[in-house]
Amino acid sequence: MLGVLLGIMLIVAPQTALRLSVFVGPNRRRRGDYGTDKHDSLSDQWTWLIRGLGVVCLAIALFIAYQTYA
């Protein structure tokens, strides 16, 4: 269940997932005053990489569910 939710989140909102991740680093999240910081758009390459990771998470979760319940 957790793998399915993570996979769906990565596919639907890849930029949000990457901003919330530890891979972006602390310096990107601490710019600007409250309400004035602008969100830089991530490159399309990062967006598709995160979506691909979401598809992999979904595939693994579905495979585990199939093995468990079949």
PyMOL Python script that loads the backbone (N, CA, C, O; Angstrom):
from pymol import cmd

cmd.read_pdbstr("""\
ATOM      1  N   MET A   1       0.817  -1.196   0.000  1.00  0.00           N
ATOM      2  CA  MET A   1       0.000   0.000   0.000  1.00  0.00           C
ATOM      3  C   MET A   1       0.863   1.262   0.000  1.00  0.00           C
ATOM      4  O   MET A   1       0.586   2.211  -0.734  1.00  0.00           O
ATOM      5  N   LEU A   2       1.900   1.266   0.821  1.00  0.00           N
ATOM      6  CA  LEU A   2       2.780   2.433   0.880  1.00  0.00           C
ATOM      7  C   LEU A   2       3.507   2.630  -0.443  1.00  0.00           C
ATOM      8  O   LEU A   2       3.672   3.764  -0.894  1.00  0.00           O
ATOM      9  N   GLY A   3       3.942   1.543  -1.068  1.00  0.00           N
ATOM     10  CA  GLY A   3       4.621   1.633  -2.364  1.00  0.00           C
ATOM     11  C   GLY A   3       3.713   2.184  -3.444  1.00  0.00           C
ATOM     12  O   GLY A   3       4.154   2.946  -4.305  1.00  0.00           O
ATOM     13  N   VAL A   4       2.449   1.802  -3.402  1.00  0.00           N
ATOM     14  CA  VAL A   4       1.484   2.309  -4.381  1.00  0.00           C
ATOM     15  C   VAL A   4       1.270   3.805  -4.181  1.00  0.00           C
ATOM     16  O   VAL A   4       1.258   4.567  -5.148  1.00  0.00           O
ATOM     17  N   LEU A   5       1.102   4.222  -2.945  1.00  0.00           N
ATOM     18  CA  LEU A   5       0.907   5.653  -2.671  1.00  0.00           C
ATOM     19  C   LEU A   5       2.136   6.469  -3.059  1.00  0.00           C
ATOM     20  O   LEU A   5       2.008   7.550  -3.633  1.00  0.00           O
ATOM     21  N   LEU A   6       3.313   5.960  -2.749  1.00  0.00           N
ATOM     22  CA  LEU A   6       4.545   6.658  -3.117  1.00  0.00           C
ATOM     23  C   LEU A   6       4.675   6.736  -4.631  1.00  0.00           C
ATOM     24  O   LEU A   6       5.023   7.787  -5.170  1.00  0.00           O
ATOM     25  N   GLY A   7       4.400   5.645  -5.314  1.00  0.00           N
ATOM     26  CA  GLY A   7       4.472   5.643  -6.771  1.00  0.00           C
ATOM     27  C   GLY A   7       3.513   6.630  -7.404  1.00  0.00           C
ATOM     28  O   GLY A   7       3.873   7.342  -8.341  1.00  0.00           O
ATOM     29  N   ILE A   8       2.290   6.673  -6.894  1.00  0.00           N
ATOM     30  CA  ILE A   8       1.296   7.609  -7.431  1.00  0.00           C
ATOM     31  C   ILE A   8       1.729   9.048  -7.169  1.00  0.00           C
ATOM     32  O   ILE A   8       1.585   9.904  -8.042  1.00  0.00           O
ATOM     33  N   MET A   9       2.252   9.320  -5.993  1.00  0.00           N
ATOM     34  CA  MET A   9       2.705  10.677  -5.690  1.00  0.00           C
ATOM     35  C   MET A   9       3.854  11.088  -6.608  1.00  0.00           C
ATOM     36  O   MET A   9       3.892  12.221  -7.087  1.00  0.00           O
ATOM     37  N   LEU A  10       4.780  10.180  -6.851  1.00  0.00           N
ATOM     38  CA  LEU A  10       5.914  10.502  -7.709  1.00  0.00           C
ATOM     39  C   LEU A  10       5.487  10.728  -9.151  1.00  0.00           C
ATOM     40  O   LEU A  10       6.096  11.531  -9.858  1.00  0.00           O
ATOM     41  N   ILE A  11       4.455  10.035  -9.591  1.00  0.00           N
ATOM     42  CA  ILE A  11       3.980  10.205 -10.965  1.00  0.00           C
ATOM     43  C   ILE A  11       3.158  11.480 -11.102  1.00  0.00           C
ATOM     44  O   ILE A  11       3.325  12.226 -12.067  1.00  0.00           O
ATOM     45  N   VAL A  12       2.275  11.733 -10.145  1.00  0.00           N
ATOM     46  CA  VAL A  12       1.355  12.870 -10.244  1.00  0.00           C
ATOM     47  C   VAL A  12       2.042  14.197  -9.930  1.00  0.00           C
ATOM     48  O   VAL A  12       1.810  15.194 -10.614  1.00  0.00           O
ATOM     49  N   ALA A  13       2.882  14.212  -8.904  1.00  0.00           N
ATOM     50  CA  ALA A  13       3.520  15.471  -8.477  1.00  0.00           C
ATOM     51  C   ALA A  13       5.028  15.285  -8.318  1.00  0.00           C
ATOM     52  O   ALA A  13       5.534  15.319  -7.196  1.00  0.00           O
ATOM     53  N   PRO A  14       5.754  15.088  -9.419  1.00  0.00           N
ATOM     54  CA  PRO A  14       7.185  14.817  -9.296  1.00  0.00           C
ATOM     55  C   PRO A  14       7.993  16.001  -8.774  1.00  0.00           C
ATOM     56  O   PRO A  14       8.966  15.807  -8.046  1.00  0.00           O
ATOM     57  N   GLN A  15       7.606  17.225  -9.135  1.00  0.00           N
ATOM     58  CA  GLN A  15       8.367  18.385  -8.670  1.00  0.00           C
ATOM     59  C   GLN A  15       8.191  18.591  -7.175  1.00  0.00           C
ATOM     60  O   GLN A  15       9.147  18.938  -6.483  1.00  0.00           O
ATOM     61  N   THR A  16       6.995  18.384  -6.674  1.00  0.00           N
ATOM     62  CA  THR A  16       6.753  18.491  -5.236  1.00  0.00           C
ATOM     63  C   THR A  16       7.511  17.410  -4.486  1.00  0.00           C
ATOM     64  O   THR A  16       8.097  17.675  -3.437  1.00  0.00           O
ATOM     65  N   ALA A  17       7.504  16.202  -5.012  1.00  0.00           N
ATOM     66  CA  ALA A  17       8.218  15.102  -4.353  1.00  0.00           C
ATOM     67  C   ALA A  17       9.710  15.371  -4.297  1.00  0.00           C
ATOM     68  O   ALA A  17      10.352  15.066  -3.291  1.00  0.00           O
ATOM     69  N   LEU A  18      10.277  15.937  -5.356  1.00  0.00           N
ATOM     70  CA  LEU A  18      11.709  16.228  -5.355  1.00  0.00           C
ATOM     71  C   LEU A  18      12.035  17.377  -4.413  1.00  0.00           C
ATOM     72  O   LEU A  18      13.074  17.354  -3.754  1.00  0.00           O
ATOM     73  N   ARG A  19      11.170  18.378  -4.335  1.00  0.00           N
ATOM     74  CA  ARG A  19      11.412  19.480  -3.395  1.00  0.00           C
ATOM     75  C   ARG A  19      11.357  19.007  -1.944  1.00  0.00           C
ATOM     76  O   ARG A  19      12.075  19.537  -1.096  1.00  0.00           O
ATOM     77  N   LEU A  20      10.518  18.019  -1.652  1.00  0.00           N
ATOM     78  CA  LEU A  20      10.392  17.499  -0.301  1.00  0.00           C
ATOM     79  C   LEU A  20      11.477  16.488   0.045  1.00  0.00           C
ATOM     80  O   LEU A  20      11.645  16.133   1.212  1.00  0.00           O
ATOM     81  N   SER A  21      12.208  16.027  -0.953  1.00  0.00           N
ATOM     82  CA  SER A  21      13.188  14.976  -0.714  1.00  0.00           C
ATOM     83  C   SER A  21      14.473  15.541  -0.117  1.00  0.00           C
ATOM     84  O   SER A  21      14.707  16.750  -0.144  1.00  0.00           O
ATOM     85  N   VAL A  22      15.285  14.661   0.412  1.00  0.00           N
ATOM     86  CA  VAL A  22      16.571  15.057   0.980  1.00  0.00           C
ATOM     87  C   VAL A  22      17.623  15.247  -0.097  1.00  0.00           C
ATOM     88  O   VAL A  22      18.701  15.768   0.187  1.00  0.00           O
ATOM     89  N   PHE A  23      17.337  14.837  -1.329  1.00  0.00           N
ATOM     90  CA  PHE A  23      18.313  14.931  -2.398  1.00  0.00           C
ATOM     91  C   PHE A  23      18.512  16.353  -2.895  1.00  0.00           C
ATOM     92  O   PHE A  23      19.560  16.663  -3.462  1.00  0.00           O
ATOM     93  N   VAL A  24      17.540  17.216  -2.697  1.00  0.00           N
ATOM     94  CA  VAL A  24      17.652  18.593  -3.174  1.00  0.00           C
ATOM     95  C   VAL A  24      18.639  19.373  -2.325  1.00  0.00           C
ATOM     96  O   VAL A  24      19.348  20.236  -2.842  1.00  0.00           O
ATOM     97  N   GLY A  25      18.697  19.094  -1.059  1.00  0.00           N
ATOM     98  CA  GLY A  25      19.637  19.778  -0.174  1.00  0.00           C
ATOM     99  C   GLY A  25      18.983  20.904   0.588  1.00  0.00           C
ATOM    100  O   GLY A  25      17.960  21.436   0.155  1.00  0.00           O
ATOM    101  N   PRO A  26      19.556  21.275   1.715  1.00  0.00           N
ATOM    102  CA  PRO A  26      18.929  22.284   2.567  1.00  0.00           C
ATOM    103  C   PRO A  26      18.993  23.700   2.012  1.00  0.00           C
ATOM    104  O   PRO A  26      18.158  24.527   2.379  1.00  0.00           O
ATOM    105  N   ASN A  27      19.931  24.006   1.160  1.00  0.00           N
ATOM    106  CA  ASN A  27      20.074  25.380   0.683  1.00  0.00           C
ATOM    107  C   ASN A  27      18.951  25.796  -0.243  1.00  0.00           C
ATOM    108  O   ASN A  27      18.600  26.976  -0.275  1.00  0.00           O
ATOM    109  N   ARG A  28      18.383  24.892  -0.986  1.00  0.00           N
ATOM    110  CA  ARG A  28      17.288  25.243  -1.894  1.00  0.00           C
ATOM    111  C   ARG A  28      16.003  25.537  -1.146  1.00  0.00           C
ATOM    112  O   ARG A  28      15.164  26.289  -1.641  1.00  0.00           O
ATOM    113  N   ARG A  29      15.830  24.963   0.032  1.00  0.00           N
ATOM    114  CA  ARG A  29      14.580  25.139   0.766  1.00  0.00           C
ATOM    115  C   ARG A  29      14.597  26.361   1.679  1.00  0.00           C
ATOM    116  O   ARG A  29      13.546  26.737   2.198  1.00  0.00           O
ATOM    117  N   ARG A  30      15.714  26.976   1.888  1.00  0.00           N
ATOM    118  CA  ARG A  30      15.799  28.057   2.881  1.00  0.00           C
ATOM    119  C   ARG A  30      16.077  29.418   2.266  1.00  0.00           C
ATOM    120  O   ARG A  30      16.735  30.251   2.889  1.00  0.00           O
ATOM    121  N   ARG A  31      15.601  29.653   1.088  1.00  0.00           N
ATOM    122  CA  ARG A  31      15.813  30.953   0.456  1.00  0.00           C
ATOM    123  C   ARG A  31      14.621  31.858   0.678  1.00  0.00           C
ATOM    124  O   ARG A  31      13.485  31.390   0.743  1.00  0.00           O
ATOM    125  N   GLY A  32      14.868  33.128   0.792  1.00  0.00           N
ATOM    126  CA  GLY A  32      13.807  34.121   0.820  1.00  0.00           C
ATOM    127  C   GLY A  32      13.068  34.195   2.143  1.00  0.00           C
ATOM    128  O   GLY A  32      13.171  33.309   2.992  1.00  0.00           O
ATOM    129  N   ASP A  33      12.327  35.269   2.290  1.00  0.00           N
ATOM    130  CA  ASP A  33      11.482  35.441   3.454  1.00  0.00           C
ATOM    131  C   ASP A  33      10.194  34.666   3.247  1.00  0.00           C
ATOM    132  O   ASP A  33       9.891  34.211   2.144  1.00  0.00           O
ATOM    133  N   TYR A  34       9.452  34.525   4.315  1.00  0.00           N
ATOM    134  CA  TYR A  34       8.197  33.789   4.243  1.00  0.00           C
ATOM    135  C   TYR A  34       7.256  34.452   3.249  1.00  0.00           C
ATOM    136  O   TYR A  34       6.950  35.638   3.366  1.00  0.00           O
ATOM    137  N   GLY A  35       6.810  33.693   2.289  1.00  0.00           N
ATOM    138  CA  GLY A  35       5.862  34.194   1.304  1.00  0.00           C
ATOM    139  C   GLY A  35       6.494  34.882   0.116  1.00  0.00           C
ATOM    140  O   GLY A  35       5.789  35.194  -0.843  1.00  0.00           O
ATOM    141  N   THR A  36       7.796  35.133   0.134  1.00  0.00           N
ATOM    142  CA  THR A  36       8.408  35.833  -0.985  1.00  0.00           C
ATOM    143  C   THR A  36       9.322  34.940  -1.811  1.00  0.00           C
ATOM    144  O   THR A  36       9.755  35.337  -2.893  1.00  0.00           O
ATOM    145  N   ASP A  37       9.619  33.752  -1.326  1.00  0.00           N
ATOM    146  CA  ASP A  37      10.518  32.890  -2.099  1.00  0.00           C
ATOM    147  C   ASP A  37       9.778  32.315  -3.295  1.00  0.00           C
ATOM    148  O   ASP A  37       8.623  31.901  -3.200  1.00  0.00           O
ATOM    149  N   LYS A  38      10.464  32.301  -4.401  1.00  0.00           N
ATOM    150  CA  LYS A  38       9.870  31.795  -5.628  1.00  0.00           C
ATOM    151  C   LYS A  38      10.354  30.375  -5.849  1.00  0.00           C
ATOM    152  O   LYS A  38      11.520  30.054  -5.616  1.00  0.00           O
ATOM    153  N   HIS A  39       9.443  29.532  -6.302  1.00  0.00           N
ATOM    154  CA  HIS A  39       9.798  28.148  -6.576  1.00  0.00           C
ATOM    155  C   HIS A  39      10.373  28.055  -7.979  1.00  0.00           C
ATOM    156  O   HIS A  39       9.678  28.312  -8.962  1.00  0.00           O
ATOM    157  N   ASP A  40      11.632  27.689  -8.067  1.00  0.00           N
ATOM    158  CA  ASP A  40      12.239  27.475  -9.362  1.00  0.00           C
ATOM    159  C   ASP A  40      11.708  26.186  -9.953  1.00  0.00           C
ATOM    160  O   ASP A  40      11.555  25.177  -9.264  1.00  0.00           O
ATOM    161  N   SER A  41      11.438  26.241 -11.220  1.00  0.00           N
ATOM    162  CA  SER A  41      10.966  25.045 -11.891  1.00  0.00           C
ATOM    163  C   SER A  41      12.140  24.103 -12.117  1.00  0.00           C
ATOM    164  O   SER A  41      13.212  24.516 -12.561  1.00  0.00           O
ATOM    165  N   LEU A  42      11.924  22.857 -11.810  1.00  0.00           N
ATOM    166  CA  LEU A  42      12.962  21.857 -12.026  1.00  0.00           C
ATOM    167  C   LEU A  42      12.997  21.489 -13.502  1.00  0.00           C
ATOM    168  O   LEU A  42      12.005  21.652 -14.212  1.00  0.00           O
ATOM    169  N   SER A  43      14.126  21.000 -13.956  1.00  0.00           N
ATOM    170  CA  SER A  43      14.254  20.663 -15.362  1.00  0.00           C
ATOM    171  C   SER A  43      13.354  19.479 -15.715  1.00  0.00           C
ATOM    172  O   SER A  43      12.967  18.681 -14.861  1.00  0.00           O
ATOM    173  N   ASP A  44      13.041  19.399 -16.992  1.00  0.00           N
ATOM    174  CA  ASP A  44      12.200  18.298 -17.465  1.00  0.00           C
ATOM    175  C   ASP A  44      12.882  16.955 -17.257  1.00  0.00           C
ATOM    176  O   ASP A  44      12.217  15.942 -17.039  1.00  0.00           O
ATOM    177  N   GLN A  45      14.200  16.945 -17.324  1.00  0.00           N
ATOM    178  CA  GLN A  45      14.932  15.691 -17.131  1.00  0.00           C
ATOM    179  C   GLN A  45      14.691  15.149 -15.721  1.00  0.00           C
ATOM    180  O   GLN A  45      14.431  13.957 -15.557  1.00  0.00           O
ATOM    181  N   TRP A  46      14.774  16.011 -14.700  1.00  0.00           N
ATOM    182  CA  TRP A  46      14.517  15.586 -13.318  1.00  0.00           C
ATOM    183  C   TRP A  46      13.075  15.147 -13.150  1.00  0.00           C
ATOM    184  O   TRP A  46      12.798  14.165 -12.461  1.00  0.00           O
ATOM    185  N   THR A  47      12.153  15.870 -13.777  1.00  0.00           N
ATOM    186  CA  THR A  47      10.733  15.537 -13.665  1.00  0.00           C
ATOM    187  C   THR A  47      10.461  14.139 -14.217  1.00  0.00           C
ATOM    188  O   THR A  47       9.766  13.350 -13.577  1.00  0.00           O
ATOM    189  N   TRP A  48      10.993  13.826 -15.380  1.00  0.00           N
ATOM    190  CA  TRP A  48      10.762  12.509 -15.977  1.00  0.00           C
ATOM    191  C   TRP A  48      11.503  11.420 -15.228  1.00  0.00           C
ATOM    192  O   TRP A  48      11.027  10.287 -15.164  1.00  0.00           O
ATOM    193  N   LEU A  49      12.662  11.738 -14.657  1.00  0.00           N
ATOM    194  CA  LEU A  49      13.382  10.757 -13.852  1.00  0.00           C
ATOM    195  C   LEU A  49      12.569  10.375 -12.615  1.00  0.00           C
ATOM    196  O   LEU A  49      12.487   9.199 -12.263  1.00  0.00           O
ATOM    197  N   ILE A  50      11.974  11.362 -11.961  1.00  0.00           N
ATOM    198  CA  ILE A  50      11.147  11.107 -10.776  1.00  0.00           C
ATOM    199  C   ILE A  50       9.893  10.330 -11.161  1.00  0.00           C
ATOM    200  O   ILE A  50       9.472   9.435 -10.429  1.00  0.00           O
ATOM    201  N   ARG A  51       9.295  10.662 -12.296  1.00  0.00           N
ATOM    202  CA  ARG A  51       8.119   9.900 -12.755  1.00  0.00           C
ATOM    203  C   ARG A  51       8.498   8.447 -13.047  1.00  0.00           C
ATOM    204  O   ARG A  51       7.735   7.531 -12.743  1.00  0.00           O
ATOM    205  N   GLY A  52       9.669   8.241 -13.632  1.00  0.00           N
ATOM    206  CA  GLY A  52      10.130   6.880 -13.885  1.00  0.00           C
ATOM    207  C   GLY A  52      10.320   6.108 -12.594  1.00  0.00           C
ATOM    208  O   GLY A  52       9.989   4.924 -12.516  1.00  0.00           O
ATOM    209  N   LEU A  53      10.851   6.776 -11.584  1.00  0.00           N
ATOM    210  CA  LEU A  53      11.001   6.160 -10.276  1.00  0.00           C
ATOM    211  C   LEU A  53       9.633   5.799  -9.686  1.00  0.00           C
ATOM    212  O   LEU A  53       9.491   4.774  -9.020  1.00  0.00           O
ATOM    213  N   GLY A  54       8.638   6.640  -9.934  1.00  0.00           N
ATOM    214  CA  GLY A  54       7.279   6.340  -9.485  1.00  0.00           C
ATOM    215  C   GLY A  54       6.711   5.113 -10.165  1.00  0.00           C
ATOM    216  O   GLY A  54       6.026   4.312  -9.529  1.00  0.00           O
ATOM    217  N   VAL A  55       6.987   4.956 -11.454  1.00  0.00           N
ATOM    218  CA  VAL A  55       6.527   3.767 -12.176  1.00  0.00           C
ATOM    219  C   VAL A  55       7.208   2.518 -11.620  1.00  0.00           C
ATOM    220  O   VAL A  55       6.572   1.474 -11.478  1.00  0.00           O
ATOM    221  N   VAL A  56       8.505   2.624 -11.302  1.00  0.00           N
ATOM    222  CA  VAL A  56       9.223   1.488 -10.719  1.00  0.00           C
ATOM    223  C   VAL A  56       8.630   1.127  -9.358  1.00  0.00           C
ATOM    224  O   VAL A  56       8.448  -0.054  -9.062  1.00  0.00           O
ATOM    225  N   CYS A  57       8.325   2.128  -8.525  1.00  0.00           N
ATOM    226  CA  CYS A  57       7.710   1.867  -7.218  1.00  0.00           C
ATOM    227  C   CYS A  57       6.363   1.165  -7.379  1.00  0.00           C
ATOM    228  O   CYS A  57       6.059   0.218  -6.654  1.00  0.00           O
ATOM    229  N   LEU A  58       5.559   1.636  -8.335  1.00  0.00           N
ATOM    230  CA  LEU A  58       4.271   0.993  -8.579  1.00  0.00           C
ATOM    231  C   LEU A  58       4.447  -0.449  -9.053  1.00  0.00           C
ATOM    232  O   LEU A  58       3.720  -1.340  -8.616  1.00  0.00           O
ATOM    233  N   ALA A  59       5.400  -0.675  -9.935  1.00  0.00           N
ATOM    234  CA  ALA A  59       5.622  -2.021 -10.450  1.00  0.00           C
ATOM    235  C   ALA A  59       6.052  -2.974  -9.338  1.00  0.00           C
ATOM    236  O   ALA A  59       5.573  -4.106  -9.265  1.00  0.00           O
ATOM    237  N   ILE A  60       6.947  -2.520  -8.481  1.00  0.00           N
ATOM    238  CA  ILE A  60       7.402  -3.366  -7.369  1.00  0.00           C
ATOM    239  C   ILE A  60       6.258  -3.647  -6.407  1.00  0.00           C
ATOM    240  O   ILE A  60       6.089  -4.780  -5.956  1.00  0.00           O
ATOM    241  N   ALA A  61       5.468  -2.619  -6.089  1.00  0.00           N
ATOM    242  CA  ALA A  61       4.341  -2.803  -5.167  1.00  0.00           C
ATOM    243  C   ALA A  61       3.307  -3.766  -5.753  1.00  0.00           C
ATOM    244  O   ALA A  61       2.767  -4.611  -5.039  1.00  0.00           O
ATOM    245  N   LEU A  62       3.036  -3.640  -7.034  1.00  0.00           N
ATOM    246  CA  LEU A  62       2.070  -4.545  -7.662  1.00  0.00           C
ATOM    247  C   LEU A  62       2.612  -5.965  -7.750  1.00  0.00           C
ATOM    248  O   LEU A  62       1.852  -6.921  -7.598  1.00  0.00           O
ATOM    249  N   PHE A  63       3.889  -6.122  -7.988  1.00  0.00           N
ATOM    250  CA  PHE A  63       4.492  -7.448  -8.027  1.00  0.00           C
ATOM    251  C   PHE A  63       4.414  -8.118  -6.646  1.00  0.00           C
ATOM    252  O   PHE A  63       4.089  -9.301  -6.544  1.00  0.00           O
ATOM    253  N   ILE A  64       4.712  -7.359  -5.596  1.00  0.00           N
ATOM    254  CA  ILE A  64       4.634  -7.904  -4.240  1.00  0.00           C
ATOM    255  C   ILE A  64       3.182  -8.273  -3.902  1.00  0.00           C
ATOM    256  O   ILE A  64       2.930  -9.321  -3.307  1.00  0.00           O
ATOM    257  N   ALA A  65       2.242  -7.422  -4.278  1.00  0.00           N
ATOM    258  CA  ALA A  65       0.836  -7.728  -4.021  1.00  0.00           C
ATOM    259  C   ALA A  65       0.397  -8.964  -4.785  1.00  0.00           C
ATOM    260  O   ALA A  65      -0.344  -9.792  -4.255  1.00  0.00           O
ATOM    261  N   TYR A  66       0.843  -9.096  -6.014  1.00  0.00           N
ATOM    262  CA  TYR A  66       0.497 -10.276  -6.813  1.00  0.00           C
ATOM    263  C   TYR A  66       1.066 -11.545  -6.183  1.00  0.00           C
ATOM    264  O   TYR A  66       0.382 -12.566  -6.110  1.00  0.00           O
ATOM    265  N   GLN A  67       2.315 -11.481  -5.728  1.00  0.00           N
ATOM    266  CA  GLN A  67       2.949 -12.646  -5.104  1.00  0.00           C
ATOM    267  C   GLN A  67       2.257 -13.018  -3.802  1.00  0.00           C
ATOM    268  O   GLN A  67       2.157 -14.195  -3.458  1.00  0.00           O
ATOM    269  N   THR A  68       1.780 -12.012  -3.082  1.00  0.00           N
ATOM    270  CA  THR A  68       1.148 -12.252  -1.801  1.00  0.00           C
ATOM    271  C   THR A  68      -0.251 -12.830  -1.946  1.00  0.00           C
ATOM    272  O   THR A  68      -0.605 -13.776  -1.243  1.00  0.00           O
ATOM    273  N   TYR A  69      -1.036 -12.282  -2.834  1.00  0.00           N
ATOM    274  CA  TYR A  69      -2.459 -12.639  -2.918  1.00  0.00           C
ATOM    275  C   TYR A  69      -2.797 -13.618  -4.035  1.00  0.00           C
ATOM    276  O   TYR A  69      -3.946 -14.045  -4.142  1.00  0.00           O
ATOM    277  N   ALA A  70      -1.847 -13.975  -4.853  1.00  0.00           N
ATOM    278  CA  ALA A  70      -2.147 -14.911  -5.958  1.00  0.00           C
ATOM    279  C   ALA A  70      -1.887 -16.341  -5.569  1.00  0.00           C
ATOM    280  O   ALA A  70      -2.087 -17.247  -6.378  1.00  0.00           O
TER     281      ALA A  70
END
""", "prot")
cmd.dss("prot")
cmd.show_as("cartoon", "prot")
cmd.util.cbc("prot")
cmd.orient("prot")
